[in-house]
Amino acid sequence: MALFDKAWARRTGGQFVLRIEDTDRNRLVEGSEQQIYDTLAWLGLDADESPLVGGPYAPYTQSERLDTYRPFVDRLIESGHAYRCWCSQERLAQLRAERAAARSPETGYDRLCLGMTEQERAELPGFTPTPVVRMLVPDDVELTFDDLIRGQMHAPHPDDQVILKADGFPTYHLAVVVDDHLMGIDTVVRGEEWISSTPKHLLLYHWLGWQAPRFAHMPLLRNTDKSKISKRKNPAARLLWFREQGYLPEALRNFLQLLAYPPVAEGQEVESFESFVERFDWANISTGGPVFDVTKLDWLNRTYIRSLSVDDLADRIIDHARGAGQLDGVDEAGLERIRAGVPLIQERLTLLSEAVPKLRYLLVGDDELEFDADSVSKLKEDAPQVQAAAIEALEGLDEFGADAVQAALRASLCEGMGIKPKFAFAPVRVAVTGSRVSPPLFESMEILGKPSTLARMRRFAEVLAAR
């Protein structure tokens, strides 16, 4: 929602407003508000007006605006468009149970309290002294409205919606209408689950004599099995999970855009936010229930990672690794080795979180490097002799660059011993990196330097001798 909200605001020269709608006190989750701020900031979708930055219509948190709503509730009651309801929760639960047992098509409130005084209602069962306030929805309420994305829509007939709860807090339905009007909102973007509520909101605008905004109801994202994404069951519903995994914000933003909007051109799915804004049109949004498939996101993330400069990627890797605790105990020299190793792994990365594990061999002490048992077991029987010849070849090098190292080893092992490169370099790779599979070998040896490389190779020679 925020992505498309902001695109439309930028496209039209408007303001992107973030309002915290926290009137349902039973559903508040500690830390969730900060998570919203952090997520939007990380994705580059900061609001123009919000509780954090303020704005001309502050406060932007609904729980701080309670005095704003009450006069409009009183006005609706006085005009006969709303009424107080003293029915207890037990009475309402009993009503629903009786209707279910009778298979009644009726689902809304039965208007028992309509037209009654508090004294009159108190004489009947199921009374509570703290009433709610309900809309009096007319039978002929208009159910058709225009949607920016979907065209003409027809919603089901609403019931007498509660607009003020017993605790004095407005429900979403009243608060959002009042705030959208007072804050000058002219375009409301929300999920398709709110389509059925739109006639209620349009009624409130009409009763209060206000111009209604335009509505755009976005399609809901689905899991790969087409089920609705659950915030409780799917970690991906919490967007900061993607930051923790090592996705780039621009890749995730691009991915979210593609879920409901066509690519800039056939086969051209990578697009900047600025380009997206320039061609944004509500009519182009797909309503087909987009599937949230991280396979496409992984591809996008790899593409974005490869497009970064080495220095930018190194900065992002280190920043992510610090936040993830991957660099505990790593000194400045270790950080420099990471920076030097980034070009070796840039083409192999899908996530930022993979970088430090791939370069871990550059960060451990020469006497602490662990040799992968499976890699050791798969070496040829002549591995000790190959290792000894490799050590001898490297000891005589004055210049220890990748090209010089490769030339020396090829001359000694491939030409001198007649061994194919695949087998000649395998013992050296395990000695230097701990595994038969690693980033480019000769460049790794250059980063480690001659003393460290030879120390590892001599230590591994002892391991091979003891096999």
N, C-alpha and C positions, 0 to 999 in steps of 0.2 A: 504494500500500500504506500509506504513512504517513498519508494523508488518512483512510482508512477505519479504520486502527488507532487514530488519535487520536479519531475520532468515537466508536468503541466504548468506548475508555477513559473518555472524558468521560461517555458515556451511562450507564456502569455504576459510575462513581466509582473507576475503576482508574487505573493508571499506564501511560503510553505510554513504552516502553523502546526506545532506539536502541542497538544493539550492532553493532560493526564486526567483520564476519566475514571475516577476512583470512588464513585458513589456507592458501589456494591461492596460494602465493608466486609462481608463474609468471604469475599474472593480475593482479598488483598494478600499478596505474597511478598514477604520481606525481601528487599533487594531488587525487586522486579523493575521498579522505576529507574534505578541506576543502570540496570541492564539495558533498558531502552535507550538511555542517553549514550552509554558506551557503544552499543551496537550501531546506532546511527552515526556516531562520530567515526567509528572504525570504517564504516562503509562510505564515508564521505557524503552523508546525507543529513548534515546538520540543519536544524530548523532555523528559519529566519525569526520566528517568535516562539518562545517556549518558557517553561518555568525557570530554565537555566539562564537564558539570555534576556528574558523579559520581553516587553513590547507594549504597544499602546493600549492593549486590552487586558493587561494583567489584573488579577492573577490567572495563570493558565492551568491551575490545578482545581478541579471541580469541588473538592472537599473544602477549599478555601473560598468558595463562592456561594455558600448556602443562602446568605441573605439576598443574593441576586434572584434566586428562583422563587422564593415564597410569594412575592407580590403577584407573580404570573399565575401561580396556583390559585390564589384568592380570586384573581380576576376571572379565571375559568369557572370557579364555583359560582361566583356572583352572576355570571352570564348564563348559567345553566348548562355549560358544556362539561362540567365535572361535578362529582358528588363524593361525599365521605362514605366510607364503608367500614363498619365495625365488626365484620365477620372475623372470627378467630381462625387461626391456621387449622385447628382441629375440625372446625365446621367446613372449611374449604376442602380439606382432605376427605371428609365424609362425603361431600357432594361429588367429588371426582370418583370415589369408590362406588357410589350408588349408580352413577351414570355408566361406569365401566361394566358393572354387573348387569345393567339393563341394556347394554350395547347401544346406548344412546349416541346419536351423532353430535349432540351438543357437547361442547368442550369449554366454553367460556363461562364467565361469572353469571349467576342467575338473577342479579340485580335485586336481591332481597332488600338491600339497604336504600335503594333509590327512593327518594321522596320522604324518607323517615327522619325524624329528629333523633337525637341521641337517646332521649328518654324512651321513645317508642321502641327503638331497636333493642334497648337494654332489657325489655320485657320478654324478648324472644331468646331461644337457646343459641349458643355459639357466639356470644357477645364478648368483645374485648374493648376496654375503655380507650385504647390508643388506636384511632382509626387510620386507615390509608385513604388516599384520594384517587379516585378512578375517573378516566375519561368516560363521557356518555357518548358512545359511538352510535351515530344514527344508522338506521337500517339501510338507507340509500347512500351510504358513504361511497365516494368515488374510489374505485379499485384499480383504475387504469392510470398509468403515468408513463412519461417518456424517460428513457434511460440513455445516457450518452453512448453506452457500449452496445446495449441490446435492443435499442429502439423502443417500441411501445410494449409495456409490460402490464400484466394483469395479476394482481395479488389476491390472496384469499381474504374473506371478510374478517376483520380483526374483532377481538372481544373488547370489553371495557378495561383497557390497559391501566394498571396502577401507574400513576405519575409521581406520587409522593408517598414514601414508605412511612411506617409507624415510627421509625427512628428519626424522622425529619429530613432524611436525605432524599433527593429526587431520584427517580429511576433514570436510566440512560435515555429513555424516550423523551422525557421533558427536558433534561439538562442539555442534551445535544442540540435540540431545537433552539432553546433560549441562547445558548452560547454561540451557535453558528450564526444566529441573527445578530447578536450584539458584537460579535467579532468580525462581522463583514465577510463571512465565508460564502463564496458564490459557487463553489464546486465541492461536493462531498464524495470522496472515494472510499468505498468500504466493500466488504466481502458480500458475496451473493446470498449469504444466510440472512441478510437484512432486507432482502426484497419484500418479504411478507410484512415488515414493519413500516414500509414507506407510506402506505395510506394513513397510518396513525400520525406520522410526522407531518404529512401534508395537511391533515386536519388541524393540527396544532398551529401550523403557520397560518392557515385560513382563519381560524378562530381569533388569533392574536393580531390579525390584520397585517401580516408581514409577507414580503416577497419570498417565495421558496427558492432555495438554491437548486442547481442542477445536480443530478445524482448519477454516479457511475459505479455500478456493482461489479466488482472484479470476480473472476472465477476462483474457486478454492483449489489450492494445490492438493495433489493426491500422491499417495505412496505408489510404488511400482505395481502393487496389486490392486490399484484404483481405490483403496480405502482412504478415508480422510486422515490427514496428518494429525497425530495426537501429540500435544505438548507433553503429556505424561509418559508416553511410550516411545516417542521418537526423539533422540537427542538432537537431530537436525532441526527440530522445531525451535530450538534455542540457537539463535544465529551466532552467538559467541562461540559455540561449539566448533564452528568452521575456523575461527581464528585459532582456537586451541589445537586444531588438527594441522594447521599450517597452510590453509588456503589464503590466497591474496584477496584483499577486499575488492579490487577491480575485477578479478575473475568471478567472484561470487555475484557482484553487481551485474555483470554482463550475463551470467547464467540466469539470474532471476528475471532479467529483462526478456531473455529468449523464451522463457516459460509461457509468456502470454503475448509476445509481440514478434512479428516476423523479422528475420535477419535483414541487414541493410541491403544485401544482394544475395543471389543464389550462390551458395557455397562460401559466403563471407559472413561468418558468425561473430568474429571478434570486432567489437565496436566500442568506441569511447562513449562516456556518458554525454559529452557535448554533442556528438553526432546523433545520439539517440534523441536528445532534446530537440534538435533542429527538425527532425522528421516525425515528431510525435503527433499522433492523431488517435483519439479514442475509438474511431471507427475501425482501426486496424487491430484492435485487441481481440485475441481468440478467446472464446468462452467454452472451449471444449474440455475443461477439467484437466489442466496440464499436470503431467507426471513429474514428480521430483526425483529424477534419476541422477545420482552423483557420478555416473560414468561419464556423462557429458561435462559435468563440472570438473572432473579430474583432467579431461582433455584440455579444457579451457585453462585450467591452472598451469598445466605443463606448458602450454603455449605462451601464457603471460610470463612465466618464469624464464623461458628461453629468450624472451624479448627484452628482459632487463639488462642493464649494464652490469658487469661483474661487481663493481663497487656497490651499486644499489642492492643487488641480490645479496651480497655479503652482509651488508648492513641489516637487511631484513632477516636473514638467517640468524645472525647473532642476537638481534632484538627478540626474535621469537624464541630462540633457545634459552635466553636468559629468563624469559617469562615462564618457560616450561621446566626450568630447573635442570636443563641439559648441560649447563656450563659451570655447575658448582665445582669449585676447585681449579678451574682452568685459568691460568695466568695470562698476562699480556702476550707472552711469546706464543701461547697456545692459540690465542685469538688471531695472531698474525698467520699462524699455520692454517687456520680455517680460511682466512681470506685468500691465502695462496692456493688453497685446495678447491675453492669454489669453481674455477674454470674446469676442473677435472670432472665435476659432477653435475654441472648446470644442465646438460642435455639429458641427464638420467633422473632428474627430480620431478616428482609429481607434487609433493608437499614440502613446505619448509621444514617440517619436523623430521624429514628423512635425512637432512644434510649432515647434522652432527653424528648420527650413527654411522653414516657412510664414511665419515672422516675421522672416526674415533681412533683409528690406528695412528693418526698424526698427533694425538693429544696425550697418549699414554707414554710412560717411561719405557726406555729400551728394554729394561729388565722386567717390565710389567706386561708387555704385550703377550696376549694369549694366542696360542696357535690352535686353530680349529682342528679338532681331532679327525673329522671326516676328510678335511682337506689334506692333512698329513698322511692319512691311510691310503689316499688315492695317488700319491706320488710314486713314480717309477723306482725300481730297485737301485738305479744308479744315481738317485737323488744326492747321496753324500758326496760322490765324486763330482757331480755337477756343481754342488754348492761350494766345494773346495776350490774348483777352478774359477768360479764366479768371484769368490773372495780375492783370489790371487790377481785376477784381471782388474778388479776395482782398486786394489791397494796401490797400484802404480799410477793411478790417474791424478793429475794435478788439477785439472779443471773438471768439476763434478756436475756439469749441466746435463739435462736429459738426453741431448743428442750424443754427448761424449760417453755417457753411461751406456746407452743403447749400442753404440758402435763397439765399445770395448767388450760387452757381453756377447754380441753377435760374433765378433772375431774369435773369442775364446770358446764359446759353447757351440754355436751353430757351424762355424767354419772349422774351428780347431778340433772339436769332438764329433762333428757330423750329426748333431742332434737338431731335430726340427724345433723352431722357435716355441711352439706350443708347449713342448715338454722341457725345453731348455730353461725357459723363464719361470716355469711353475714353482720349483723349489725356492727361487729368489723371491717370487711374489708372496709365498706363504711366510717366508722369513721376514719380509719387510712389512707386510700388512696383516699377517695372521690368517689369511684365507686365500684360496685359489681364485676367488672372484673378488675383484676390487677395482677402484678407479685406476686410470692409467698408471702403469708401474714406474716407468722411467721418470715421469714428472713427479711422482710421489717421492722417489729417491732423491730427486733434486731438492724438494722441499725439506726433507728430513736432513739432508746434508751428509757428507761423507762419514764423519765420525759415528753418527747415529745409525746410518745404514749398515756400516760394517759391524757395529756392535750387535745389531739384531741378527745379521747373517752369521756371525761367529756363534752366537747363542743358539741359533737354530741348528747350526752344524753339530753342536753337542747333542741336541735332541735327536737328530737323525742318527748319530753314532750310537745312541742308546736304544734304538728301535730293535 
